């Protein structure tokens, strides 16, 4: 689901630079020795530097996306910011935070852009070479009503500036709409994602799914298979029980290659006990066979049960195989089985195994 982009305005007062020298109310004394060896007391001086336009720029790197807007001489701190970005690009070969920067400058005449031309164009060019052209977006506005001038720079820079230069005042609603559209805030909710996140926190995990609730566990097994291939060892958890209840055998078709190949690779690593699979089909019609090759079919037949699972028997088996172990139970699917699974987790088991229940159920 997409949410509206939020903006936070940070500004400084429009005032010239002032260096204030003020004596404190208490007038503390600093004692020093003069050439003759006599003590000389002098008041301490406190210096405060205020401006021009320094404070708003300090928090630019706190945001993933920043929008720097300046009028006239107010560009000073942002010019310093772009100079620092350029330096970081040159030395680190990567653009720093923020991840995206919009720079808007409104000035009276085109001539004001002259001193800024080399810096901003060279920074933009280096970002292109780093394949990050979207990092810096520049918009320039000239408010004088006289004849339209061209900036007196070389042809390449002139074309670059012309594409970003507008004669007239900015349409702020249009600018903010553009920034909002280019930087949506996305939140991903579902399907059945959250319980699967803590599977690797346990030495032994038990993943239970009904129907489409298998989605995150399929992703988990895909990741396990990838880690097996690249690291040549099974990752955490050290043992995984996978239970899937679906209505018909046909639902297993798309999953067959992945789960069987993962199991085969674990056998080759001498870890056949890492993954234990149990499949249940609940339809009351004629028993079907899964339409896959003979090797896979035999593997599935040994793990496939027609009917509903006996949860107490399954939990008893897991507790016997993992005595004195805390087992993480992760359930995704319909609401119905969750209460039974919770009761199974709350039971006391003779060999000291305990179960921690995590769930995400569909409405």
C-alpha positions in Angstrom: 0.0 0.0 0.0 1.3 3.4 -0.9 1.2 6.4 1.5 1.6 10.1 0.8 5.1 11.5 1.1 5.5 13.8 4.1 7.6 17.0 4.1 9.3 18.7 7.0 10.3 22.4 6.6 13.6 23.5 8.2 14.5 27.2 7.8 16.7 29.9 9.2 16.0 33.6 9.7 16.8 36.0 6.8 19.6 38.0 8.4 23.1 39.1 7.6 26.2 37.6 9.3 26.9 39.1 12.7 29.7 38.3 15.0 28.7 39.3 18.5 31.2 40.1 21.2 29.6 40.2 24.6 30.9 40.2 28.2 29.2 37.7 30.5 27.2 39.2 33.4 29.7 37.9 35.9 32.7 39.3 33.9 35.1 36.4 34.8 38.7 37.5 34.8 41.7 35.9 33.1 44.9 36.6 34.9 48.1 36.8 32.8 51.7 38.0 33.4 52.9 41.0 31.4 56.5 41.7 30.4 57.3 43.1 33.8 56.0 40.1 35.6 53.0 41.8 37.0 49.5 40.2 37.0 47.1 41.7 34.5 43.4 40.9 34.7 41.3 41.0 31.5 37.6 40.1 30.9 36.9 37.0 29.0 35.2 37.4 25.6 32.5 35.1 24.2 32.1 34.9 20.4 28.9 33.8 18.7 28.7 33.3 15.0 25.1 33.5 13.6 24.5 33.1 9.8 24.3 33.2 6.9 21.7 30.5 6.5 23.8 27.8 8.2 21.5 25.8 10.5 18.9 24.3 8.1 21.7 22.5 6.1 23.0 20.6 9.2 20.2 18.0 9.1 20.2 17.3 5.4 21.8 13.9 5.8 19.2 12.8 8.4 16.7 12.1 5.6 16.7 9.7 2.8 15.3 12.4 0.5 16.1 16.1 1.1 14.9 19.2 -0.7 17.1 22.3 -0.5 15.4 25.5 -1.5 17.3 28.8 -1.6 16.7 32.4 -2.7 19.6 34.7 -3.6 22.5 34.6 -1.2 20.7 31.9 0.8 22.4 29.4 -1.6 25.6 29.7 0.4 25.3 26.6 2.8 23.8 24.5 0.0 26.7 25.3 -2.3 29.0 24.1 0.6 26.8 21.0 0.9 27.2 20.2 -2.9 30.9 20.8 -2.6 31.1 18.3 0.2 29.0 15.8 -1.8 31.4 16.2 -4.8 34.4 15.6 -2.5 32.9 12.4 -1.1 32.0 11.2 -4.6 35.6 11.7 -5.7 37.3 10.0 -2.7 34.7 7.3 -1.9 33.4 6.7 -5.4 29.8 6.7 -4.2 27.2 9.3 -3.4 26.7 9.9 0.3 23.5 10.4 2.3 20.9 11.6 1.6 19.9 9.1 -1.1 18.3 11.7 -3.1 18.7 15.5 -3.2 16.5 18.1 -4.8 18.1 21.5 -5.2 15.9 24.6 -6.0 17.5 28.0 -6.4 15.5 31.2 -7.2 17.6 34.3 -8.1 17.0 37.5 -9.9 19.3 37.3 -12.9 21.0 34.6 -14.9 24.4 36.1 -14.1 24.1 34.9 -10.5 24.4 31.3 -11.7 27.9 31.9 -13.3 30.0 31.2 -10.3 27.9 28.1 -9.5 28.0 26.6 -13.0 31.2 24.5 -12.9 30.5 23.1 -9.4 26.9 21.9 -10.0 27.5 20.6 -13.5 30.7 18.7 -12.6 28.9 17.1 -9.6 26.0 16.1 -11.8 28.4 14.6 -14.4 30.2 12.5 -11.8 26.9 11.2 -10.5 26.1 10.1 -14.1 29.4 8.2 -14.2 28.5 6.4 -11.0 25.2 5.4 -12.5 23.3 7.6 -10.0 21.8 10.3 -12.2 18.7 10.4 -10.1 20.7 11.4 -6.9 20.7 15.1 -7.7 17.8 17.0 -9.3 18.3 20.7 -9.9 15.8 23.4 -10.7 16.7 27.0 -11.3 14.3 30.0 -11.5 15.1 33.5 -12.7 12.6 36.2 -11.6 13.8 39.3 -13.5 11.2 40.4 -16.1 13.8 41.7 -18.6 15.1 40.1 -21.8 15.9 36.4 -21.3 19.6 35.9 -21.1 21.8 32.8 -21.6 24.3 31.8 -19.1 27.8 32.4 -20.5 29.4 29.0 -20.2 30.5 26.2 -22.6 28.0 24.5 -24.9 27.7 21.3 -22.8 27.0 23.2 -19.6 24.7 25.6 -21.3 22.5 22.8 -22.6 22.4 21.2 -19.1 21.4 24.5 -17.5 18.8 25.4 -20.2 17.0 22.1 -19.5 16.7 23.0 -15.8 16.2 26.8 -16.0 12.8 28.5 -15.9 12.2 32.2 -16.3 9.5 33.1 -13.8 8.5 32.2 -10.3 8.3 28.5 -9.2 4.9 26.7 -9.0 5.4 25.2 -5.6 2.4 22.9 -5.7 3.7 21.4 -8.9 7.2 21.0 -7.5 6.1 19.3 -4.3 3.7 17.1 -6.3 6.6 16.0 -8.5 8.8 15.2 -5.4 6.0 13.3 -3.8 5.3 11.2 -7.0 9.0 10.4 -7.4 9.5 9.3 -3.8 6.4 7.3 -2.7 6.6 5.7 0.7 5.7 2.0 0.4 4.6 -0.4 3.1 4.3 -4.1 2.2 1.6 -5.9 4.3 1.2 -9.6 3.6 0.7 -12.2 2.6 1.6 -13.9 5.8 5.0 -12.4 6.2 5.7 -11.6 9.8 5.8 -15.0 11.6 8.5 -16.3 9.3 10.9 -13.6 10.2 12.1 -15.2 13.5 12.5 -18.8 12.2 16.3 -18.5 12.4 16.1 -17.4 16.1 15.6 -21.0 17.2 17.8 -24.1 16.9 14.6 -26.1 16.0 11.7 -24.5 14.1 8.4 -25.9 13.1 6.6 -24.2 10.1 2.9 -25.0 9.7 0.9 -23.7 6.8 -2.6 -24.1 5.4 -3.4 -23.3 1.7 -1.8 -20.0 0.5 -0.2 -19.6 3.9 2.7 -21.6 2.5 4.0 -18.5 0.7 6.6 -17.2 3.3 7.8 -20.7 4.0 8.3 -21.4 0.3 10.5 -18.3 0.3 12.3 -19.5 3.4 13.1 -22.9 1.8 14.2 -21.1 -1.4 16.7 -19.1 0.8 17.8 -22.2 2.6 18.5 -23.9 -0.8 20.4 -20.9 -2.0 22.6 -20.9 1.2 23.2 -24.6 0.8 24.4 -24.1 -2.8 26.7 -21.1 -2.1 27.9 -21.9 1.4 27.9 -25.7 1.1 26.3 -26.0 4.6 22.8 -25.9 6.0 22.1 -22.5 7.8 20.2 -21.9 11.0 17.8 -23.2 12.2 19.7 -26.5 12.8 16.5 -28.5 12.2 13.3 -27.5 10.4 9.9 -29.3 10.4 7.6 -28.3 7.6 3.9 -29.1 7.7 1.5 -28.1 4.9 -2.2 -28.8 4.8 -4.0 -28.2 1.5 -7.2 -29.3 0.0 -6.0 -31.2 -3.1 -2.8 -33.0 -4.2 -2.6 -30.7 -7.2 -1.6 -27.8 -4.9 1.7 -29.5 -4.3 2.7 -29.5 -8.0 4.4 -26.1 -8.2 6.2 -26.9 -4.9 7.5 -30.3 -5.9 10.8 -29.5 -7.6 11.9 -26.9 -4.9 11.2 -29.0 -1.8 12.5 -32.3 -3.3 15.7 -30.7 -4.7 16.4 -29.0 -1.3 16.0 -32.4 0.4 18.3 -34.1 -2.1 21.0 -31.5 -1.5 20.8 -31.9 2.2 21.3 -35.6 1.8 24.4 -34.9 -0.2 25.7 -32.7 2.7 25.0 -35.6 5.1 22.3 -33.7 6.8 19.1 -35.6 5.9 17.6 -34.8 9.4 17.8 -31.0 8.8 14.4 -30.9 6.9 11.4 -33.0 7.8 8.3 -32.6 5.6 4.7 -33.6 6.3 2.0 -33.0 3.7 -1.8 -33.4 4.3 -4.6 -33.2 1.8 -8.1 -32.8 3.2 -10.4 -33.4 0.2 -12.7 -36.5 0.6 -12.7 -37.5 -3.0 -10.6 -40.2 -4.7 -7.0 -40.3 -3.7 -4.8 -38.7 -6.4 -1.2 -39.1 -7.1 1.1 -36.1 -7.7 2.0 -35.9 -11.3 5.8 -35.8 -11.1 8.7 -38.1 -12.0 9.0 -41.4 -10.3 11.8 -40.4 -7.8 9.9 -37.4 -6.6 6.6 -39.3 -6.5 8.1 -41.9 -4.2 9.5 -39.2 -2.0 6.2 -37.4 -1.7 4.2 -40.6 -1.2 6.3 -41.3 1.9 5.4 -38.0 3.4 1.8 -37.5 2.2 -1.3 -38.2 4.3 -4.9 -38.0 3.1 -6.8 -36.5 5.9 -6.4 -34.0 8.7 -3.2 -34.0 10.9 -3.2 -35.4 14.4 -1.6 -32.4 16.1 -0.9 -34.0 19.4 0.9 -36.9 17.7 3.0 -34.5 15.6 4.0 -32.4 18.6 4.8 -35.5 20.6 7.1 -36.7 17.8 8.9 -33.3 17.6 9.4 -33.2 21.4 10.8 -36.8 21.4 13.3 -35.9 18.6 14.3 -32.6 20.3 14.4 -33.2 24.1 15.1 -30.2 26.3 14.9 -27.8 23.3 12.9 -24.7 22.8 11.1 -25.1 19.5 9.7 -22.1 17.5 6.3 -22.9 16.0 5.3 -20.6 13.1 1.8 -20.9 11.7 0.3 -19.1 8.6 -3.1 -19.8 7.2 -6.8 -20.1 8.2 -7.9 -19.1 11.7 -9.4 -22.6 12.5 -6.3 -24.6 13.5 -4.6 -21.8 15.5 -6.4 -22.5 18.8 -5.5 -26.2 18.6 -1.8 -25.4 17.8 -1.7 -23.0 20.7 -3.0 -25.7 23.1 -0.4 -28.1 21.8 2.3 -25.5 22.4 1.1 -24.9 26.0 1.2 -28.6 27.0 4.0 -30.0 29.2 6.1 -32.6 27.6 8.0 -35.3 29.5 11.4 -34.9 27.9 11.5 -31.1 28.6 10.8 -29.8 25.1 8.9 -26.5 25.0 7.2 -24.7 22.1 6.8 -21.0 21.4 3.8 -20.2 19.2 3.8 -17.5 16.5 1.0 -17.0 14.1 -0.5 -14.9 11.3 -4.0 -15.9 10.3 -6.2 -14.8 7.4 -9.6 -13.1 8.1 
